[in-house]
Amino acid sequence: MDGSDSVSSRIERLQQTFEQLKIDAFLVSSEANLHYLTGMADMAGDGYLLVLADDAYLITDARYQTAFAGQYDTEHLVITRDYLGAVCTLIAQTHTGVMGFEDDLPYAAYSYLDENLVSDLVALPAVVDTLRVTKDASEIAKLRASARLADAGFEYVTSIVRPGMREIDVSNLLDAFMRSHGASNASFTTIVVGGARAALPHGTASTALLEAGQMVTLDFGYFLDEYTSDMTRNFALGEPDAKLKTAYAAVKTAQDMVVAQVRPGANSAELDAVGRDFLTQAGYGEAFNHGMGHGIGLAIHEDPLISKNTNNQLVANSVVTVEPGVYFPGLGGMRIEDDVLVTPTGHERLTKATRELLIL
């Protein structure tokens, strides 16, 4: 993860939002946001980060004491098992007026704070999540590397897959390849679905056999140096059904059209409409049953969401997916997904594996 200087600058960015949010402190509890602001993964449930207007306290237990000793002095690293009690004590000692908290805080924690905290409480959505949308240079470098590994993973799969293999065998071989090349773990359950099962947008790898003539959808993401990729490709094990080939061409065109419009200031609903309207006009409107994309970074799903029901503006130095797909129950389906960096003047595809339909 980034060094303490980068973490400090992120905390400062959070503090700069306090005046607009009308708060004097903010309590961070969610896993990805703790990771972003402390540099430590997997801390959810193991404490809180309490950020004041000009100070920050990490409240956790003794398992993390050595890890954070160089980042926090003994005053600002609070080692305890009574996490919320420590929050209440610090708020009282610092005479803090209003404390914001993440709106997905568990009810039991909220109930305790509501009963014991001397300051006012206000639930706020997506405060740190919004900061995470704009990546710094080190984050972009890690996302580039993660995307390069995804490209290599797809090339590996297409070099070894054969009719008669089970979906789960392909998934396991990909997992071994990705881990042996530096990935820590998958960011979601890998999707390998062939034939009619490819009509399931989120169908995971099963013991079903891949058969000659099937089209196969492969959707996978892996963490490399804590940042994830998210890529979907399709290939055919021999000549596929003509209807699927025709639909694939339409999906590829739709994706190209959307990616071409990715730039700072682009509206998420309008981006969705570019691809969705094209697929609808091509006769596939009802077969496209999910959003157009989402942000990625420390988590597989981050802001912004790109769908017809959103109203987000893309910002420079963010990374989003673009992933139109169409699905025909009983026959099959396909989806093409790339990770796209929003540059100051436009965009750059980070995942570069061929989008042509490979017939193996």
Secondary structure, DSSP 4 states (H G I P E B T S, - for coil): ---HHHHHHHHHHHHTTHHHHT-SEEEE-SHHHHHHHHS-SS-TTSEEEEEETTEEEEEE-GGGHHHHTTTS-TTTEEE-S-HHHHHHHHHHHTT--EEEEETT--HHHHHHHHHH-SSEEEEESSHHHHHHHS--HHHHHHHHHHHHHHHHHHHHHHHH--TT-BHHHHHHHHHHHHHHTT--EESSPPEEEEGGGGG-TTPPP-SPBP-TT-EEEEEE-EEETTEE--EEEEEESSS--HHHHHHHHHHHHHHHHHHHT-STT-BHHHHHHHHHHHHHHTT-GGG--S-SEEE-SSSSSEEEEESTT---B--TTEEEEE--EEEETTTEEEE-BEEEEE-SSSEEES--S--S-EE-
